[in-house]
Amino acid sequence: MFVLIVGSGRVGSAVAKTMLADGHTVSVLDEDPEAIAMLNRGQNQSWEDLGGQFTEGTALEIDALLQAGIERADAFVASTDGDNTNLVIAQIAQRQFEVERVVVRVLDPARAKWYAQQGLQTVCPTQTAIELLEGAVRGEIRFEGVSG
């Protein structure tokens, strides 16, 4: 499977490394040329020597998405630090390029819910934190190893 990931921060690089280690072909697009350092961190070889692709460019520009390989993507992950960018590029991947599997990170729970209802697979760490804390308050979840 060919996976295109936009954003090479903690989330994007972790997903990219996992997918590559699982035998998938992985391309990462980031506007910061230094972002490849996250992909190289903790590796015995460079990201590109391991078989990964890195493209410097702005994901809101179709040319950058094309250079990163969106036309052949089986899966697309939008994991930049901006909800607006993630939502726009996820919709471009889904609607314009007909990528079958699109995952988008959205920090705002209300927006994540609305876009999920529109057909995007959203991941909302804020909502997950809220649900965990609410479960703890109700006594349904116990945090092990946490003091205070």
Residue pairs with C-beta under 8 A, 6 or more apart in sequence:
1 24
1 25
1 74
1 75
2 24
2 25
2 26
2 27
2 69
2 72
2 73
2 74
2 75
3 16
3 19
3 24
3 25
3 26
3 27
3 73
3 74
3 75
3 76
3 77
4 26
4 27
4 28
4 29
4 65
4 68
4 69
4 70
4 73
4 75
4 76
4 77
4 93
4 99
5 12
5 15
5 16
5 19
5 26
5 27
5 28
5 29
5 76
5 77
5 79
6 12
6 28
6 29
6 30
6 59
6 68
6 76
6 77
6 78
6 79
6 80
6 86
6 89
7 29
7 30
7 59
7 77
7 78
7 79
7 80
7 81
7 86
8 16
8 28
8 30
8 32
8 35
8 36
8 38
8 39
8 54
9 35
9 38
9 79
9 80
9 81
10 38
11 79
11 105
12 28
12 30
12 38
12 77
12 79
12 80
13 28
13 35
13 38
13 39
13 41
15 77
15 79
16 26
16 28
16 39
16 47
16 52
17 39
17 43
19 26
20 26
20 50
20 51
20 52
25 51
25 53
26 51
26 52
26 53
27 52
27 53
27 54
27 55
27 68
27 69
27 73
28 35
28 36
28 39
28 47
28 52
28 53
28 54
28 55
28 68
29 55
29 56
29 57
29 59
29 64
29 65
29 67
29 68
30 36
30 54
30 55
30 56
30 57
31 56
31 57
31 58
31 59
32 56
33 56
35 54
36 47
36 54
39 47
39 52
39 54
40 46
40 47
43 50
47 54
48 54
53 68
53 69
55 64
55 67
55 68
57 63
57 64
57 65
57 67
57 68
58 64
59 65
59 78
59 80
59 85
59 89
60 85
60 88
60 89
62 92
65 89
65 92
65 93
65 97
70 76
70 93
70 97
70 99
71 97
73 93
73 97
73 99
74 99
74 100
74 101
75 99
75 100
75 101
75 102
75 103
76 90
76 93
76 94
76 97
76 99
76 101
76 102
76 103
77 102
77 103
77 104
77 105
78 85
78 86
78 87
78 89
78 90
78 93
78 102
78 103
78 104
78 105
79 86
79 105
80 86
80 89
83 106
83 107
83 108
83 111
86 104
86 105
86 106
87 104
87 106
87 111
87 115
87 120
90 102
90 103
90 104
90 115
90 120
91 120
93 99
93 102
94 102
94 119
94 120
101 121
102 120
102 121
103 121
103 122
103 123
104 115
104 120
104 121
104 122
104 123
105 122
105 123
105 124
105 125
106 112
106 115
106 122
106 123
106 124
107 124
107 125
107 126
108 124
108 126
109 124
109 126
109 127
109 130
112 122
112 123
112 124
112 126
112 127
113 122
113 124
113 127
115 122
116 122
132 141
135 141
136 142
136 143
